[in-house]
Structures are given as structure tokens and as C-alpha cells.
Amino acid sequence: MELLTTTDWNEYELIDTGSREKLERFGKYILIRPEPQAVWQKSLPESEWERISHARYVRMKGKKPGEENERGSWIRKPKMPDQWIIGYKYKQMNLNFRLGLTAFGHIGVFPEQAINWNYIYEVITQRAKNNNQDTSPVTPDLSRVPRHASRVLNLFAYTGGSSLAAKAAGADVVHVDSVKPVITWAKEMMAASNLDNIRWVVEDAMNFVRREVKRGNLYDGIILDPPAYGRGPDGERWILEDAIDEMMALCKQLLEPEHGFLVLSLYSMGFSPLIPENLVRTRFGEIPGLQSGEFYFEDKGKRRLPLGTFLRFAK
């Protein structure tokens, strides 16, 4: 298992953590948001947090982090806008994110996912290079590489950072999320990043993959970022612990067996990195080169904040 972070951000930084909160900079705006795992004391005094921040999210009383229907409100200073844009660059990938303050405390991007965007971009661009090479018998190691643009399925795709990374690398992308306004938001991200032709699907993720299996469709890459709780557009209920094993079984049937890649992120508190390892090994068997572990960012006080577990592999 690994601990992974990224230093490729210029427009995001984790400034301080503690007292179950985090102080973050997104572009030129600094936000205070709840962080239940930051159980230590803050490095900076509370007065400094208040002085430099532009907005603070306060969770509704009685609601716990990750709980279904979790909501709250923002306390904003006068100069804090409703929306703003930040950028992320890695090699030839230039992404732009339109951010906004939501009732759930999310703002449109999960910065720790940048390390997965880099991975997705690298896998797809490398395979595109391989596609353009001679695949004569003297290079049998390339004979299994697909002779088409990679088809990538992004499930529970939210505002689509991973979809943008895959599209920037030249993939054909199917983006699935159950919330129509979130799909609209993702489309704005795509336009801001000067990308196009992502296929948008407003549907319950489980229902979609069940149908794709029946259709016999295959994908060269599958990306999943499932929530602890969720609702489909027709009231379908998602509970991570109850549904994730079936989802992995269906993904096994959808993933191209010879050269597929998979990226799985889990944010549910209490989920060890061993859990996605066991899920994937149960359904996919032993896979050479499988990576798993935790994301983190380090604040200026040198505390490393855990930000969910990941598992990924590329055959």
C-alpha cells in the first residue's frame, strides 16, 4: 500500500488543518470546510483563519459527514463570488474547473484526485502512442493493444475531472451521474477546458452497468468514485457497503480483459485500503502492478491529511 500526493497544483493548497476543519486555497479564494479526520489542533490561531478566509461552510446540526442528505450553509465575506475558475496543468493536459459553493460543502473539484487524472492521462496517451507503432510480429508485446481510441467509462462521475483527463488524452468518454444539474456543471467544465464530445448519461450507475453488461459492451478503462450514500434519478438507493461488490462484479464483465485499466476511489470513513484490494482481487484475480493506498495532502504545519483510499491497475 502507498501514500500518494501531488505537487502539480499551482491553484490549490492546503494551508492548515485541525479542530475537524481544513483551510484551503482555491485560486485566490480561501475556504474553511469541515474535515472530520483532522482531530488535532490547528497550527494557526483561529483569528488568522478568520482573517484570511473568504467563506466558511457550516454543517447542519444533526448531520454527520457523508450522511445521506447532508447539508449546510456558507458564511461568506462580501468579496466572495458565487462562481470562479481555477486551472490545473500536467504535461499537455490543461483543465479548467468552474467552482461554486454548494449546500453540501462541495465546490466542484476534489483536488486530491489530480494524481488519478495524471495516471489516467498517462495510461491513455501511452496506449495511443503504442497504437501508432508498427505491430508486426517482431513486436508481439504491442499486439494486444486496441486499434482504436480508448473507450472510458466514468461512473459516479460528478463534475468530471477524470472525464476531462481522459478526453484530454484522446479517449472516447462516457460520463455517468444520477444528478442532472451536476451533469450540466460538468458540461461547463468541459467547455472551460476547450474539450468536447463527452457522452453524458443521467442515470443510476448500477442500472447503467447492468444494461451495458447485457448489451455486451466493453470498455478499455473504467473509473469509479462512488459515494457512501446516493440516490438515482428514480429514487434508486446506493449504499456503498451493500452495493460495491456487485458493482465490481459488473465492472469485471465490462472491462476489456487483455488491456483494460481501472481506477477506484473510496471516501467512506473507516474504509481501509485493504477493502478495495480485497474487492478487486476477489473479482479480477491477482493483477501484476496493482496499486492501492491512501491520498493525502500536507498542510504548512507538516501534518498529512488523509483524503480517501484508491486502487488502480493497468493491464
Secondary structure, 3 states (H helix, E strand, C coil): CEEECCCCCCCEEEEEEECCEEEEEECCEEEEEECCCCCCCCCCCHHHHHHHCCEEEEECCCCCCCCCCCCEEEEECCCCCCEEEEEEEECCEEEEEEEECCCCCCCCCCHHHHHHHHHHHHHHHHHHHHHCCCCCCCCHHHCCCCCCCCEEEEECCCCCHHHHHHHHCCCEEEEEECCHHHHHHHHHHHHHCCCCCCEEEECCHHHHHHHHHHHCCCECEEEECCCCEEECCCCCEEEHHHHHHHHHHHHHHHECCCCCEEEEEECCCCCCCHHHHHHHHHHHCCCCCCEEEEEEEECCCCCEEEEEEEEEEEC
